[in-house]
Amino acid sequence: MTRNPYLYILVMAAVSYGIRALPLTLLRRQISSRFLQSFLYYVPYVTLAVMTFPAILEATQSPISGGAALIAGILAAWFGWSLFRVAVSCCAVVLLLETLVL
């Protein structure tokens, strides 16, 4: 049983358009709810975290080196290192663990 691929494309286009057009048509004034404002403020950060976290663990040869790099990156960022230094330290942890230990 074959399906029409144009039907899938049409449904995908309708959903994508609906997601963008519905808020514009339903919300015509400024949002006054503090809860909703704070929720919408953090949505991009949560989306980025949800997309990035699995990639951190699965981009390396073993999830152990990815997890160790994640912990090293969190600690480096906690101590105020720059983004470049955090990235280099994470790469160094993965390189050391995968070449020497694992």
C-alpha positions in Angstrom: 0.0 0.0 0.0 1.7 3.2 -1.2 0.9 6.6 0.3 0.9 9.9 -1.4 4.0 11.9 -0.3 2.2 15.2 -1.2 -0.3 14.5 1.5 2.5 14.3 4.1 4.1 17.5 2.7 0.7 19.3 2.9 0.1 18.2 6.5 3.6 19.3 7.5 3.1 22.7 5.8 -0.3 23.2 7.5 1.1 22.3 10.9 4.1 24.6 10.5 1.9 27.4 9.3 -0.6 26.9 12.1 2.1 27.0 14.8 3.3 30.4 13.5 -0.1 31.9 12.6 -2.2 30.9 15.6 -0.4 33.0 18.2 -0.6 36.0 15.8 -4.3 35.7 15.4 -5.2 34.7 19.0 -2.9 37.0 21.0 -3.5 40.5 19.9 -2.5 42.3 23.1 0.5 42.0 25.4 0.6 38.9 27.6 -0.1 40.0 31.2 0.3 36.6 32.9 3.7 36.5 34.7 3.6 32.7 34.6 3.1 32.6 30.8 5.7 35.3 30.2 8.3 33.4 32.2 7.3 30.1 30.5 7.7 31.6 27.0 11.0 33.2 28.0 12.6 29.9 28.8 11.2 27.9 25.8 14.2 28.6 23.5 16.7 27.6 26.2 14.9 24.4 27.0 14.6 23.5 23.3 18.3 24.0 22.8 19.1 21.9 25.8 16.8 19.1 24.8 18.4 19.0 21.3 22.0 19.4 22.6 22.2 17.0 25.5 21.7 13.7 23.6 24.2 14.8 21.0 26.8 15.4 23.7 26.6 11.8 24.9 26.3 10.2 21.4 28.8 12.2 19.4 31.8 10.5 21.0 32.8 6.9 20.6 31.6 6.1 24.1 29.0 7.8 26.3 31.4 7.8 29.2 33.7 10.3 27.5 30.8 12.4 26.4 29.5 12.5 30.0 32.9 13.3 31.4 33.2 16.2 28.9 29.7 17.4 29.9 30.8 17.4 33.6 34.0 19.2 32.7 32.2 21.8 30.7 29.7 22.4 33.4 32.5 22.9 36.0 34.5 25.1 33.7 31.5 27.3 33.0 30.6 27.4 36.7 34.1 28.8 37.4 33.6 31.6 34.8 35.7 30.4 31.9 35.0 31.8 28.5 33.1 29.8 26.0 36.2 29.0 24.0 38.0 27.7 27.0 35.0 25.6 28.0 34.9 24.1 24.5 38.6 23.4 24.4 38.5 21.7 27.8 35.6 19.5 26.8 37.4 18.5 23.6 40.6 17.8 25.6 38.7 15.6 28.0 37.2 13.6 25.2 40.5 13.3 23.4 42.3 12.1 26.5 39.6 9.6 27.5 39.2 8.1 24.1 42.9 7.8 23.3 44.4 6.9 26.6 41.7 5.2 28.7 38.9 3.9 26.5 
